Every structure is written in structure tokens, then in C-alpha cells.
């Protein structure tokens, strides 16, 4: 290759043959190919022994080059065939375009010739249009001249209530008016002037008046449909047929002309009329007129219940007429019974809302609630078997909303509360007047004292609860809750009155005016027992769900009852003490030790009081007996603690103990009824007297330590002062024994057990009067 290059490089320019122009890309590709071949050859023939395979490489490369040349020739041949086919298609297209161009030129020439021919027919077209207008005018003139007579004839038919005939005439007039408007609009090219429209409207103004007059008559017939159905339903049937004709005509016109296209005829004036919708509106207005006619005065007070009853009978009578008569006069799709139900329900809702806004009394509110919640949905009204299906289908809302019902119930409770409060106040005033009577309280069939107060209160609260339950459990619970509040207030005032009654009695002890003071205290206690039973009965009537419904603090009349009973019992015990006081100073004195007086007088007072306590209802009767027993023992021991009698010898100690045992026996005989009824207290106070008597009668003073231990075990509230007085009453106890006994008592003082009622705590020991002595160490 280098030799060839040198040979070519050695030629002179003027001797070289001219070469065709070579593209730069070809030269660059040839250079790259030569470089690649040189690189390959230098890699393959890097050693002399490799030149032996030169012929093999040359042969392989020659075959590869021949294959490439073959593929290139095949590809170039394929491209050349495609180019030839494309050129052929272009030649055919050019030929076809020449033919189309010639046809278009020919069509243009023919179109110009036709335009010239159409201009000659313009006159004929104008003549044809004028002829059409003249023909329409000639054909419409007789009908136009008859419009006024048709209007007058239709008016006469409407006035005579020949509604079907009048409606047929009216439809003819409307058809004529619509046809004329259409022809004029068509003649004006679809753009009828306002002036022409006004001319037509003025000429046919009677038609519009006829529509109004016919509608007025129709609605008058529909309004009086209930009355007509019972006499002559023919006018109502005619009205329904007219309504259906108008409804069908509205639908047809809307389907034909309501599309809004450029060629569609406009709707006639006043269309659509929607008379079926008006029919139901008029029906509802007729129902509402019944409620508007009710005046405010006619429905107030006792008249409200009668008014609601009249509404019930009127509505049911109308519904019967609608179901059995009018329903057969209308198409089935009217569902006239359901429509009347809806109208009546809406009017009732509005009417009762208005009634609920009035300032109603409790009886009026009860009438409204009972009517709404029970009567309206009962089988006698809307719960009638023939109406239940209609009511379910209509899905009507409540006559009064839930909030409205709650407000009515709240107003009812407040009204009843005002009445109950006034009656309770009056009953309490009557009770206070009864306390001043100069005779015993009344007794019931069991012989217990009582007055009219518990009967009045119990009957009033029970009756209010019973009446409220007729409305519902919720109102019953609210009424009972209100009654319990008022009961608590009454009992608080009652307790205050008892306190004032006791003060007045103590101020006028010498006055015989209150000689039945104790009797009326006992009657008050029995009254509280009756009221307690009534309160518990009312609380049991309340439903369990009502516990958390009240935001106020729950009433607690039982606690107020307990306070009133305790106050009354305290006053009874005060009176017993007052009756015992004249005889208590004579107890445990030397005359008492010699003669036993005044114990019989004390027993007489106790017997008289206990006999009166039998007029008190259990369990307060037993409570009074227990309190009287405690009072007697406490006063007896208090008299002992006064040290009115100090024994001088063993014989006096024996006599003192013996007399105390006799008194104890007398007291036990009086209180035998208490033990017989099985309600004696756990610690019988009368058991204290034999213990004290035994303590005084004990002969050996050295045994006093053991005796005091037993006494302190039974009565842990006894103090060293009480024991010291008992030792002094004995009169034979030395200072050493006394000190030992008191030391033992101080060391072994047990705590008070649970449920133990102290007895010595209420007994105060009077301070001892020390004789004058020198301040020796021993005295100090």
C-alpha cells in the first residue's frame, strides 16, 4: 500500500484524470475504516509466524465484503421500485384533479343560470302569500264575529253552574285565540309585534275573564265539596272532570310546544294553569277555614276540652265523607283521603301550636296533652283501622314537637305545683286551727289520733299522680317529684309550727285553752306516719329512669318527716317531764323512804301518758314508750344523785334498796306493754335500778370494787363522779376503799360499744359543798 501511495503522490496535477466530487462524510468514513483495518492487522500479525494465516483472513474478508455488496444492491433496488410506484400515483392524481376542476366550472355556470330563473318567480311567491292570508282571513271572519256571542253564552253557562258546557265553550274560544296568534306569528315570520299581540289580547279579553270566572266557580264547588257530597255530588264531579281536562291539556301543550325550538308554536296565554295543584290548595284552604273560624274565647277554660272533642268529631265526620263519598268522585291517583289527612294534620299542628302558646291552666294543658298523645292516635280517631294505612303512608310529623310537649308538661307541672302549694298552705292553716280546739282530735277506725291534714295531702298528691299517669309516665314522675318537693316544704313549715305550738303552750301553762296540747302532739305524730307511708308509695310509683332527669337536688321528704317526728316526740317528752316535775323533788327522801310517796303519783302520770301513747300509730308509739322509760329512769337516777338521802346504818341501806326495788317493780308493771310488744331497747334502762339497789344494799364494803367493775361493764358511760356519789349515799365507805374503787374505775374505763345509748351522760352530778377546814396536806 505504501508503494501505491508513493506512486500516486509522484504524479503531477496536470497529468491526473478529473475525479468526481466526494462527500466529506465518505472520506471520513474511509479514513476511519482504514485506521480500524490497520489497527486490526497490527494486532493479528504482530509476529512473523502469523503471516501464514494471511490467505485465510483474506478469503474470509472477501466473502464478507461480497455479502455486504449483495445486501446493499437489494436494498437500493427496493427503494427504486418504491419511488417508481409513487411517481405513478402522482400522475394519476393529477389527471383526476383536472377532471374535477372541469366539473366544478360546469356546475358554476349552471347555478348562475338557475338564479336568473328564480328572480322571475318572486312575483308569483308574493301573490301566493297574499292569497294564503286572504284565505285565512275569509275562513276566520265568521269565527271572529262570533267571539262576543260565544263569550256571553259562556258567561251565562258559568253563572248557571253548567260548568262542563261552559268549559267546552271556553276551550273553543281558547283554540280560536291560539290559532289566530299562530297564523299571525307565522305571517310575521315568527316575530309577531307587540302591537299585534295587544290587539289580539284586547279582542279576546273576555276569554281571560271567563277563565277567572270559571275558576272561581270551580273552587267554590271544591271548597263546599263536603257539603255537596252529602246532598248532590254532581257539581263536584263536574269540577274534577274540568280539572282533569285542563291538566291533560297542559301536559299536551308542554310536550308539543315546550321544546323551545325555532319552529315550535308558543304556549297560549295563561298556560300552564296547573288546576290540579290549585285543587289541592283549595281543599287545604277549606280545611283551614274550619280552624280559623274558632275564636279565642270559645276555647278557653272548660270550653277547651269541648272544643277539642268537637274537632275530633268534625274531623272524623269529614274523613268518613271523604272516604265513602268524595273518594269515588275523583281519579284514583288523587288519593283524596291522604290529601285531606295531610291538610287536617297541618291545620291541627298550627292550631294546637297557637293554643299551646296561651296562658293555660293545668286542666286545659291536660286536655291538650291527652288529646294529642292519646285521643288523636286512638282507634276513635287516626288510629282507626281504615286510616292506619293512610297515616303510615303519609309519614306525618307529630302534632306538637318534642320540645313543645316538654314545654307543655313543664307548664302543667308548674300550674299543678302552684295549686298544690296553695292547698297545702290552706291545709296547714286548718291544722293549726284544729290544734286550738277544745276537744280531743278525731280518731280513725283503729282508734289512732288523726286530723284532716294527711288525708288532704295524700289524696291530693295521689290524685295528681293518677291524672298525670293518664298522659304518660314521664309526666307522672315529674308530678310526683314536684309533690315530694312540696311535701318537704310543708313538713319543714309543719315542724316550725310544732315548735311555735310548744312555745305558746309553755307561755300559757295556767291557761286551760291548751288542755289538749298533748293529744294534738300525738295526732301530729300519727299524721307524720301516714304521710311517710304516702311518701314511700309515691316514691315507689316513680320509674327508675326518672332518677337522673332532674337537675335540682332530689327532694328528701322522709328526712323532713323524721325531723318533724323527732321534734314532736321531744315536745311530748317535755310535757311528760313537765307533768312529773311536781313530784320529782319528793323522790329518794326520808319521807319517801318511810311512806313510799310520791312514786304512786309518778306512776299515775306515767300511766296517763302511756295510755295516750296508745293512740299513736306504730312504730312511734313504741318510740314514745321507750323515751318515757328512759326519761323516768334518768330522772329517778338524777334524784338519787342529788344525795337527798344518805344512809346512816346498814338498816337504812337495806330499806333504801328495798324501796328502790319496789319502785322498779311499779315501773315495770306500767311498762309491761313495751316488753310484751317485743320492742324493748337493747339496754333496758329499768335494769339499772336493781343494779343500783344491789350496790347500796351490799353489806361488805370490800366487795364494792368487784361491784363497781360489773357496773362499769354494763354501763360504760358511768363516771367517777357518779360512783363517788353512790359511795357517799352508802355512808359506810372509807376513804381508802373509795380511792381504790375510783382508781380501778379510772384504769378500767372501757370505750362505749357501738349502738350503746348512754344513760349516765344525761345525768349531771351536782358539785359537792366542802366544809371549811384548815389547808392541811391531807386535805390538799
GIDAMO-V35076 format. One record per residue. N is the residue number from 1. PSI is psi in whole degrees, 0 to 359 (999 if undefined). OMEGA is omega in whole degrees, 0 to 359 (999 if undefined). BURIAL is # if it has 9 or more other C-alpha atoms within 8 Angstrom, else .. Layout:
# GIDAMO-V35076
N:PSI:OMEGA:BURIAL + N:PSI:OMEGA:BURIAL
This chain:
# GIDAMO-V35076
1:322:180:. + 2:328:178:. + 3:321:178:. + 4:318:180:. + 5:321:180:. + 6:325:180:. + 7:315:179:. + 8:322:180:. + 9:339:182:. + 10:345:179:. + 11:150:179:. + 12:154:183:. + 13:319:183:. + 14:345:180:. + 15:350:186:. + 16:146:177:. + 17:137:179:. + 18:131:181:. + 19:147:177:. + 20:157:182:. + 21:129:180:. + 22:135:180:. + 23:146:179:. + 24:326:182:. + 25:325:181:. + 26:316:179:. + 27:318:182:# + 28:320:179:. + 29:322:180:. + 30:320:178:. + 31:316:180:. + 32:320:179:. + 33:317:179:. + 34:317:180:. + 35:318:180:. + 36:321:181:. + 37:319:179:. + 38:318:180:. + 39:321:180:. + 40:317:182:. + 41:322:179:# + 42:332:179:. + 43:326:184:. + 44:318:185:. + 45:51:180:# + 46:344:182:. + 47:151:183:. + 48:326:184:. + 49:346:180:. + 50:341:183:# + 51:347:179:. + 52:332:182:. + 53:15:182:. + 54:319:182:. + 55:324:179:. + 56:315:180:. + 57:321:181:. + 58:318:180:. + 59:317:181:. + 60:320:180:. + 61:327:178:. + 62:317:178:. + 63:320:181:. + 64:321:181:. + 65:320:180:. + 66:321:179:. + 67:319:179:. + 68:317:179:. + 69:322:180:. + 70:315:181:. + 71:322:181:. + 72:318:179:. + 73:319:180:. + 74:318:182:. + 75:317:180:. + 76:322:179:. + 77:321:179:. + 78:318:179:. + 79:320:181:. + 80:321:177:. + 81:320:178:. + 82:318:180:. + 83:321:179:. + 84:319:180:. + 85:323:179:. + 86:319:179:. + 87:324:179:. + 88:318:179:. + 89:321:180:. + 90:322:179:. + 91:319:179:. + 92:320:180:. + 93:320:180:. + 94:323:179:. + 95:316:180:. + 96:320:179:. + 97:324:178:. + 98:320:180:. + 99:317:179:. + 100:318:180:. + 101:321:178:. + 102:319:180:. + 103:321:180:. + 104:320:179:. + 105:321:179:. + 106:318:179:. + 107:322:179:. + 108:320:179:. + 109:318:179:. + 110:323:179:. + 111:319:178:. + 112:323:179:. + 113:320:179:. + 114:322:179:. + 115:317:178:. + 116:325:180:. + 117:325:180:. + 118:327:180:. + 119:331:180:. + 120:346:181:. + 121:357:182:. + 122:317:182:. + 123:319:179:. + 124:323:179:. + 125:317:180:. + 126:320:179:. + 127:320:180:. + 128:319:179:. + 129:316:179:. + 130:323:180:. + 131:320:179:. + 132:318:179:. + 133:318:179:# + 134:323:179:. + 135:318:178:. + 136:320:180:. + 137:317:181:. + 138:319:182:. + 139:331:183:. + 140:344:183:. + 141:314:180:. + 142:321:180:. + 143:322:178:# + 144:320:179:. + 145:336:182:. + 146:0:183:. + 147:311:185:# + 148:317:179:. + 149:324:178:. + 150:322:178:# + 151:315:180:# + 152:319:179:. + 153:319:179:. + 154:321:177:# + 155:319:179:# + 156:321:179:. + 157:321:179:# + 158:316:181:# + 159:325:179:. + 160:6:178:. + 161:33:169:. + 162:75:195:# + 163:322:181:# + 164:316:179:# + 165:318:179:# + 166:321:181:# + 167:324:177:# + 168:316:177:. + 169:318:181:# + 170:321:179:# + 171:323:177:. + 172:315:181:. + 173:318:180:# + 174:323:178:# + 175:320:179:. + 176:315:180:# + 177:317:180:# + 178:320:181:# + 179:319:180:. + 180:317:178:. + 181:322:181:# + 182:318:180:# + 183:318:179:. + 184:320:179:# + 185:322:179:# + 186:320:180:. + 187:329:180:. + 188:9:178:. + 189:29:177:. + 190:8:180:. + 191:73:181:. + 192:134:183:# + 193:158:179:. + 194:324:180:. + 195:316:178:. + 196:321:179:. + 197:320:180:# + 198:325:179:. + 199:314:180:. + 200:316:180:# + 201:322:179:. + 202:321:181:. + 203:324:181:. + 204:24:181:# + 205:330:179:. + 206:332:180:# + 207:319:180:# + 208:320:178:. + 209:324:179:. + 210:320:178:# + 211:316:179:# + 212:317:181:. + 213:318:179:# + 214:318:178:# + 215:320:179:. + 216:316:179:. + 217:320:179:# + 218:313:183:# + 219:331:175:# + 220:321:178:. + 221:317:180:# + 222:321:180:# + 223:324:181:# + 224:27:184:# + 225:321:183:# + 226:320:179:# + 227:320:181:. + 228:326:183:# + 229:328:181:# + 230:342:183:# + 231:295:182:. + 232:99:184:. + 233:1:184:# + 234:312:179:. + 235:323:179:# + 236:320:178:# + 237:318:178:# + 238:318:179:# + 239:318:180:# + 240:320:179:# + 241:320:179:. + 242:318:179:# + 243:318:180:# + 244:322:176:# + 245:314:181:. + 246:321:180:# + 247:318:179:# + 248:319:179:. + 249:320:177:. + 250:315:181:# + 251:317:180:. + 252:314:181:. + 253:321:179:# + 254:322:180:# + 255:321:184:. + 256:321:190:. + 257:359:184:# + 258:4:183:# + 259:334:179:. + 260:11:179:. + 261:166:182:. + 262:330:184:. + 263:0:182:. + 264:146:179:# + 265:141:179:. + 266:157:177:. + 267:143:178:# + 268:158:179:. + 269:136:177:. + 270:5:179:. + 271:147:354:. + 272:149:183:. + 273:333:178:. + 274:50:183:# + 275:338:177:# + 276:319:176:# + 277:318:178:. + 278:325:179:. + 279:312:182:# + 280:328:176:# + 281:318:179:. + 282:322:177:# + 283:317:179:# + 284:323:177:# + 285:322:179:# + 286:322:177:# + 287:317:181:# + 288:330:180:# + 289:329:179:. + 290:323:182:. + 291:326:178:# + 292:335:181:. + 293:349:181:. + 294:124:181:. + 295:163:181:. + 296:319:185:. + 297:326:183:. + 298:345:183:# + 299:11:179:# + 300:156:176:# + 301:218:181:. + 302:340:181:# + 303:346:183:# + 304:317:178:# + 305:318:177:# + 306:322:178:# + 307:316:179:# + 308:323:177:# + 309:320:177:. + 310:321:176:. + 311:316:180:. + 312:310:182:# + 313:322:180:. + 314:316:181:. + 315:317:181:# + 316:323:177:# + 317:318:178:. + 318:318:179:# + 319:322:177:# + 320:319:178:# + 321:317:181:# + 322:314:184:# + 323:316:190:# + 324:340:184:. + 325:300:187:# + 326:328:181:# + 327:330:180:# + 328:353:182:. + 329:358:183:# + 330:161:176:# + 331:156:185:. + 332:326:183:. + 333:350:177:. + 334:325:184:. + 335:59:189:# + 336:324:179:# + 337:316:178:# + 338:321:179:# + 339:318:179:# + 340:323:177:# + 341:314:180:# + 342:314:181:# + 343:314:180:# + 344:319:182:# + 345:317:179:# + 346:317:180:. + 347:320:177:# + 348:320:179:# + 349:313:180:# + 350:318:182:. + 351:315:182:# + 352:330:174:# + 353:320:177:# + 354:316:180:. + 355:321:182:. + 356:335:181:# + 357:349:179:. + 358:165:176:. + 359:87:188:. + 360:151:172:. + 361:172:184:# + 362:320:179:# + 363:322:178:. + 364:318:178:# + 365:319:178:# + 366:317:180:# + 367:317:180:# + 368:312:181:# + 369:317:180:# + 370:320:181:# + 371:318:184:# + 372:315:189:# + 373:334:188:# + 374:309:185:# + 375:317:187:# + 376:321:182:# + 377:10:181:# + 378:166:177:# + 379:342:178:. + 380:351:181:# + 381:247:186:# + 382:347:175:# + 383:10:178:# + 384:139:183:# + 385:327:181:. + 386:347:183:. + 387:348:184:# + 388:316:181:# + 389:317:179:. + 390:319:180:# + 391:319:179:# + 392:324:182:. + 393:324:185:. + 394:335:180:. + 395:57:183:. + 396:147:177:. + 397:164:181:. + 398:150:178:. + 399:318:177:# + 400:134:183:# + 401:166:179:. + 402:319:178:. + 403:319:179:. + 404:318:178:# + 405:318:179:# + 406:320:178:. + 407:318:178:. + 408:316:180:# + 409:321:178:# + 410:318:177:. + 411:322:179:# + 412:314:181:# + 413:320:180:# + 414:320:178:. + 415:316:178:# + 416:323:180:# + 417:318:178:# + 418:316:179:. + 419:316:180:. + 420:318:180:# + 421:317:179:# + 422:316:181:. + 423:321:178:. + 424:321:178:# + 425:316:178:# + 426:319:180:. + 427:321:178:# + 428:322:178:# + 429:319:177:. + 430:321:178:# + 431:316:180:# + 432:325:176:# + 433:324:178:. + 434:326:181:# + 435:337:181:# + 436:2:181:. + 437:152:180:. + 438:47:178:. + 439:163:181:. + 440:156:174:. + 441:161:176:# + 442:159:177:. + 443:154:177:# + 444:189:184:. + 445:344:178:. + 446:0:179:. + 447:9:179:. + 448:143:175:# + 449:143:173:# + 450:162:173:# + 451:185:183:# + 452:348:186:. + 453:306:183:# + 454:327:179:# + 455:316:180:. + 456:313:183:# + 457:314:183:# + 458:312:181:# + 459:320:182:. + 460:313:181:# + 461:320:179:# + 462:320:180:# + 463:318:178:. + 464:319:178:# + 465:320:180:# + 466:317:180:# + 467:318:180:# + 468:327:179:# + 469:335:176:# + 470:336:176:. + 471:314:181:# + 472:164:182:. + 473:325:180:# + 474:313:179:. + 475:324:177:# + 476:316:180:# + 477:318:179:# + 478:320:180:# + 479:318:178:# + 480:317:179:# + 481:316:178:# + 482:316:180:# + 483:323:179:# + 484:323:174:# + 485:311:181:# + 486:324:177:# + 487:317:179:# + 488:316:178:# + 489:318:179:. + 490:316:182:# + 491:327:175:# + 492:316:177:# + 493:325:179:. + 494:317:179:# + 495:318:177:# + 496:322:178:. + 497:323:177:# + 498:317:179:# + 499:315:180:# + 500:324:177:. + 501:318:178:. + 502:319:178:# + 503:317:180:. + 504:321:179:. + 505:319:180:# + 506:330:178:. + 507:329:185:. + 508:54:181:. + 509:326:182:. + 510:349:182:. + 511:131:181:. + 512:3:182:. + 513:326:184:. + 514:38:182:# + 515:345:176:. + 516:25:179:# + 517:309:182:# + 518:322:181:# + 519:319:182:# + 520:333:172:# + 521:316:179:# + 522:323:176:# + 523:324:179:# + 524:321:178:# + 525:316:177:# + 526:321:178:# + 527:320:179:# + 528:324:178:# + 529:317:178:# + 530:316:180:# + 531:328:178:# + 532:315:178:# + 533:319:178:. + 534:319:180:# + 535:315:179:# + 536:323:178:. + 537:318:179:. + 538:319:180:# + 539:326:179:. + 540:333:180:. + 541:338:181:. + 542:141:177:# + 543:154:183:# + 544:334:182:. + 545:344:185:. + 546:357:185:# + 547:320:184:. + 548:18:185:. + 549:351:188:. + 550:129:182:. + 551:335:179:. + 552:166:175:. + 553:131:183:. + 554:144:179:. + 555:153:180:. + 556:67:181:# + 557:333:180:# + 558:323:177:# + 559:318:177:. + 560:323:176:# + 561:316:181:# + 562:320:178:. + 563:319:179:# + 564:319:180:# + 565:316:180:# + 566:322:178:. + 567:317:179:# + 568:318:178:# + 569:322:178:# + 570:319:178:. + 571:323:178:# + 572:317:179:# + 573:324:176:# + 574:321:179:. + 575:322:176:# + 576:315:179:# + 577:322:179:# + 578:321:179:. + 579:334:180:. + 580:337:188:# + 581:320:181:. + 582:337:185:. + 583:346:183:# + 584:324:179:# + 585:339:180:. + 586:355:180:# + 587:145:172:# + 588:43:173:# + 589:175:180:# + 590:322:173:. + 591:320:177:# + 592:321:181:# + 593:329:182:# + 594:321:189:. + 595:345:182:. + 596:358:179:# + 597:141:15:# + 598:27:182:# + 599:315:178:# + 600:324:179:. + 601:320:176:# + 602:319:179:# + 603:324:179:# + 604:316:178:. + 605:317:180:# + 606:317:180:# + 607:317:181:# + 608:318:180:. + 609:315:181:# + 610:328:176:# + 611:321:177:. + 612:328:180:# + 613:338:178:# + 614:344:178:# + 615:4:180:# + 616:140:180:# + 617:144:171:# + 618:152:2:. + 619:1:182:. + 620:334:177:# + 621:312:178:# + 622:324:179:# + 623:317:178:. + 624:319:179:# + 625:319:177:# + 626:314:181:# + 627:321:178:# + 628:320:178:# + 629:313:178:# + 630:316:181:# + 631:314:182:# + 632:315:181:. + 633:316:180:# + 634:316:179:# + 635:326:179:# + 636:313:180:# + 637:324:177:# + 638:320:177:# + 639:323:177:# + 640:321:181:# + 641:347:179:# + 642:349:179:. + 643:41:177:# + 644:338:182:. + 645:115:176:# + 646:123:186:# + 647:142:180:# + 648:348:182:# + 649:172:178:. + 650:329:179:# + 651:319:178:. + 652:322:177:# + 653:320:178:# + 654:316:179:# + 655:318:179:# + 656:314:180:# + 657:320:181:# + 658:319:181:# + 659:323:177:# + 660:323:178:# + 661:324:178:# + 662:318:177:. + 663:319:179:# + 664:320:179:# + 665:320:177:. + 666:316:180:# + 667:321:180:# + 668:322:178:# + 669:325:180:. + 670:319:185:# + 671:18:182:# + 672:328:180:. + 673:326:180:. + 674:315:179:# + 675:326:181:# + 676:331:181:. + 677:2:174:. + 678:23:181:. + 679:25:179:. + 680:147:180:# + 681:161:180:. + 682:321:175:. + 683:104:182:. + 684:118:182:. + 685:331:179:# + 686:338:178:# + 687:345:180:. + 688:324:185:# + 689:313:176:# + 690:326:179:# + 691:316:178:# + 692:321:178:# + 693:318:179:# + 694:323:178:# + 695:319:181:# + 696:325:184:# + 697:347:184:# + 698:128:185:# + 699:321:184:. + 700:111:180:. + 701:335:181:# + 702:341:178:. + 703:358:183:. + 704:329:179:# + 705:314:178:# + 706:323:181:. + 707:319:179:# + 708:324:177:# + 709:315:178:# + 710:321:179:. + 711:318:180:# + 712:328:178:# + 713:323:181:. + 714:324:184:. + 715:80:186:# + 716:349:180:# + 717:359:179:# + 718:139:184:# + 719:170:179:. + 720:333:176:# + 721:316:179:. + 722:314:180:# + 723:322:180:# + 724:319:178:# + 725:318:179:# + 726:322:178:# + 727:322:178:# + 728:324:179:# + 729:326:178:# + 730:319:176:# + 731:6:182:# + 732:16:184:# + 733:126:178:# + 734:166:181:. + 735:325:180:. + 736:313:180:. + 737:318:180:# + 738:317:179:# + 739:320:180:. + 740:318:180:# + 741:314:181:# + 742:323:177:# + 743:317:179:. + 744:320:180:# + 745:321:181:# + 746:324:182:. + 747:328:186:. + 748:27:180:. + 749:106:181:. + 750:157:176:. + 751:157:179:. + 752:127:179:. + 753:160:180:. + 754:131:179:. + 755:358:180:. + 756:132:178:. + 757:115:183:. + 758:147:177:. + 759:323:180:# + 760:340:180:# + 761:328:181:. + 762:357:184:. + 763:113:179:# + 764:139:178:. + 765:124:180:# + 766:147:180:. + 767:141:182:. + 768:144:178:. + 769:108:183:. + 770:136:176:. + 771:152:181:. + 772:134:178:. + 773:162:177:. + 774:145:181:. + 775:71:177:. + 776:167:180:. + 777:323:182:. + 778:317:178:. + 779:319:180:. + 780:999:999:.
